[in-house]
Amino acid sequence: MEKGWIALDIDGTITIEKYSVPRPVRAFLKEKVSEGWNLAIVTGRTFHFASMALSEFDFPYVLLPQNGTIAIQMPEKKILFTRYMSEKMIAQIEKAYEGIPSDFLVYAGFEKKDHCYFRKERFPKEQEGAIREWQERQKETWEAVSEFPLEKLTSFPLAKGFGSFDFLAKVKERLEKTKQFEIALMRDPFKENKAVLLITDKEASKGLSMSELFRLLGRGPLVIAAGDDENDISLLSIADIKIAMAHAPEPLQQVADFIAPPTEKMGIIHALEFAIKNGKNR
């Protein structure tokens, strides 16, 4: 805990690519870890999908995938904690989807290799192409089922919806009224004008899970966090220095201390350099 923590989102923050992080960003983060910083990568991606982008990280870090439903010490793949939902929560999510022209996915979690169940017949035909794109992009094992196999889902980390902002916003509003979930409605980082809805346990958000990580491993003198979407608001809330990327929506920019240069110009390097220098003068 010599320096503290650097906590970073993946998509739109450290990279705009699906399966890799630019070499200068990797080299910069490796240098910071060697100097005594602890690194946390906190993402809405599954472990499997995140690992593809982080495959060349040859230094220690903690990965918190699926919006913090699990914390995994890397490269050992040691589970530090989980915050999963009971299979009983699936019925509440189904109720929130009543009258919605789509359905949701259920993920089995890191321990089951991020196996994903989906009820293909409940998705409209116009979403079939989107389903194929998701499968191909994330390179996960998806299983089409008529009903979710509750006997295999005694606990699960994540349910996910995708499609238009309008109907996902309606699902989000219904779920929020139950006060049983943490819900993040965010831009689809790979498809323009589409959205992704991440549904996790009420104790599983990026910020809450980072707080649990601090409890287990210590917080250190300084925490710097950076993100680019509304699900990063809770992440920035636990930081001493808060960074929003240049393209971040207004709600995230409002809670940030400063705005990083564009991601495609590897703005995260400049932002972290500034934050570390500024942190020394706090």
Number of C-alpha atoms within 10 A of each C-alpha: 13 12 18 18 25 23 27 24 26 23 23 21 25 25 21 17 15 17 15 19 21 14 11 11 16 19 14 15 21 18 13 18 18 12 11 13 21 23 22 23 22 30 24 26 19 25 21 18 18 24 16 15 18 16 12 12 18 12 14 16 22 22 26 32 26 28 31 32 28 23 27 22 16 16 14 10 12 11 16 15 17 18 19 21 24 13 17 12 16 18 10 15 20 13 13 20 21 11 9 13 12 20 20 21 20 22 23 20 24 21 9 10 14 21 17 20 21 21 17 20 13 12 15 11 11 8 15 13 9 14 16 10 14 15 13 11 13 16 12 16 14 17 13 13 12 11 10 17 11 13 8 10 18 13 18 26 27 25 23 19 20 24 20 15 18 10 18 23 17 13 23 21 13 16 20 14 10 11 11 15 22 18 24 21 20 22 22 17 16 15 12 8 11 16 22 21 24 24 27 26 23 16 17 26 30 28 24 19 24 24 17 17 18 14 10 11 12 13 19 14 12 19 23 22 28 30 31 28 25 18 24 26 24 17 27 26 16 18 21 17 21 25 28 30 25 18 17 21 15 12 12 23 22 13 15 22 14 18 21 25 17 15 19 14 10 19 20 27 20 12 20 21 14 13 21 17 11 11 15 9 7 7
